[in-house]
Amino acid sequence: MTIPDAIKHAKEGMHKAIENTKKEFSAIRSGKASPHLLDVVRVEAYGAHVPINQVGMVSAPEPRLLTVQPFDKNLAIPIEKAIRDANMGLNPATQGNLIRIPIPPLSEERRKEFVKVIHKLAEEGRIAVRHARTDALHKIKKVEHVSEDDKTRAEKEIQKITDEHIKQIDTLIHAKEAEIMEV
């Protein structure tokens, strides 16, 4: 392992943490319809629990409405049941081949709960970034035949990269919080 390898590995780990945080945020309701809102829903189909996007096409034709077009007509009822059972406060209704899911407006109390959830998810993202930093620092310390000055420079670079990724998570929090609190 060389110092550039350790830095590259840290960047990749931190980037994955940011992407995971974005994915987690996209699954949180903000009052607006987003097809990603249903990413967490698993449907029992063909003897297994599969993501909803594998059994139907999810779209948001209006700001307060999601629709699911099942690929197989026989899956409409299991999809509807899975959405109800996901405990997201959504009430789907099947109309022919289409499942319509109206997105109810969020109460002030519910908005505040969602803000707490995104702060918790963001902290998990920060922790993942810090783990990547710690891992990289351990690898740098183990590198042989390199001067202490080079190791110190690499440690400072890792810290700078860590700070940038933490700032990205903070930016994501503020954007999602504003989206949730928007009435």
C-alpha positions in Angstrom: 0.0 0.0 0.0 1.3 3.4 -1.0 0.3 6.8 0.3 -1.6 7.7 -3.0 -3.4 4.4 -2.7 -4.5 5.1 0.8 -5.7 8.6 -0.2 -7.6 7.2 -3.2 -9.2 4.5 -1.0 -10.3 7.2 1.5 -11.8 9.3 -1.2 -13.8 6.3 -2.5 -15.0 5.4 0.9 -16.1 9.0 1.6 -17.8 9.3 -1.8 -19.8 6.1 -1.0 -20.8 7.6 2.3 -22.1 10.7 0.5 -24.0 8.7 -2.1 -25.6 6.5 0.6 -26.7 9.6 2.5 -28.2 11.1 -0.6 -30.1 7.8 -1.2 -31.3 7.7 2.4 -32.5 11.3 2.1 -34.4 10.6 -1.1 -36.5 8.0 0.6 -37.8 10.6 3.2 -41.1 12.3 2.5 -41.0 16.0 2.0 -44.6 16.6 1.0 -43.7 16.5 -2.7 -44.1 13.3 -4.7 -40.9 11.7 -5.7 -40.5 8.2 -7.3 -37.6 7.6 -4.9 -40.0 7.8 -2.0 -41.1 4.2 -2.7 -37.5 2.8 -3.0 -37.7 1.4 0.5 -41.0 -0.5 -0.3 -40.5 -4.3 -0.8 -43.2 -6.3 -2.6 -43.8 -10.0 -2.1 -43.8 -11.3 -5.6 -42.8 -14.5 -7.2 -41.9 -16.0 -3.9 -39.5 -13.3 -2.8 -39.5 -9.7 -1.4 -38.3 -7.4 -4.3 -38.0 -3.6 -4.6 -41.2 -2.0 -5.9 -39.3 -0.7 -9.0 -38.7 -4.3 -10.1 -42.5 -5.1 -10.3 -43.8 -1.8 -11.5 -43.0 1.6 -13.0 -43.1 4.3 -10.4 -43.7 7.9 -11.5 -44.8 11.3 -10.2 -47.2 12.8 -12.7 -48.3 15.6 -10.3 -46.6 17.3 -7.3 -48.8 15.4 -4.8 -49.4 12.1 -6.6 -47.4 9.0 -7.3 -48.5 6.3 -9.6 -47.3 2.7 -10.0 -47.9 0.8 -13.2 -47.5 -2.9 -12.4 -45.6 -4.9 -15.0 -47.9 -7.8 -14.1 -51.7 -7.2 -13.5 -51.7 -9.9 -10.8 -49.3 -7.9 -8.7 -51.5 -4.8 -8.2 -52.9 -6.1 -4.9 -49.5 -7.1 -3.4 -48.0 -3.8 -4.4 -50.9 -1.9 -2.8 -50.5 -4.0 0.4 -46.8 -3.4 0.5 -47.2 0.3 0.2 -49.8 0.3 3.1 -47.6 -1.9 5.2 -44.5 0.3 4.7 -45.8 2.6 7.5 -45.3 5.7 5.4 -48.8 7.1 5.9 -49.7 6.5 2.3 -53.1 5.2 1.1 -52.9 3.7 -2.4 -55.9 3.1 -4.5 -56.0 0.8 -7.6 -57.8 2.0 -10.7 -57.7 -0.6 -13.4 -54.1 -1.2 -14.2 -52.8 1.9 -12.3 -52.1 2.3 -8.6 -52.6 5.9 -7.5 -50.9 7.1 -4.3 -52.0 10.6 -3.2 -49.3 12.3 -1.0 -51.0 13.9 1.9 -49.6 17.2 3.2 -47.3 16.9 6.2 -48.3 18.3 9.6 -45.9 20.6 11.4 -45.2 17.8 14.0 -44.5 15.3 11.2 -42.2 17.7 9.5 -40.2 18.1 12.7 -40.0 14.3 13.1 -38.6 14.0 9.5 -36.0 16.7 10.2 -34.8 14.7 13.3 -34.6 11.6 11.1 -32.5 13.4 8.4 -30.1 14.7 11.1 -29.7 11.1 12.4 -29.0 9.9 8.9 -26.6 12.7 8.2 -24.7 11.8 11.4 -24.4 8.2 10.2 -23.0 9.6 6.9 -20.5 11.7 8.9 -19.5 8.7 10.9 -18.9 6.7 7.7 -16.7 9.6 6.3 -14.7 9.6 9.6 -14.3 5.8 9.4 -12.8 6.2 5.9 -10.4 8.8 7.3 -9.4 6.6 10.2 -8.8 3.7 7.9 -6.7 5.8 5.6 -4.6 7.2 8.5 -3.9 3.7 9.8 -2.8 2.6 6.3 -0.5 5.7 6.0 1.2 4.9 9.3 1.9 1.4 8.2 3.6 2.6 4.9 7.3 1.8 5.0 10.3 3.6 3.4 8.5 7.0 3.4 9.7 10.0 5.3 7.6 11.3 8.3 7.1 14.6 6.5 5.4 12.8 3.6 3.2 10.9 6.1 2.3 14.2 7.8 1.4 15.8 4.5 -0.7 12.9 3.5 -2.5 13.0 6.9 -3.2 16.7 6.4 -4.6 16.0 2.9 -6.8 13.2 4.2 -8.2 15.7 6.9 -8.8 18.3 4.1 -10.7 15.7 2.1 -12.7 14.7 5.2 -13.7 18.3 5.9 -14.9 18.7 2.3 -17.1 15.6 2.5 -18.5 16.7 5.9 -19.4 20.0 4.3 -21.2 18.2 1.5 -23.3 16.3 4.0 -24.1 19.6 5.8 -25.2 21.1 2.5 -27.4 18.0 1.9 -29.0 18.4 5.3 -29.8 22.1 4.8 -31.3 21.4 1.4 -33.4 18.5 2.6 -34.5 20.4 5.8 -35.6 23.4 3.7 -37.5 21.0 1.4 -39.3 19.3 4.3 -40.2 22.5 6.1 -41.5 24.1 2.9 -45.3 24.4 3.2 
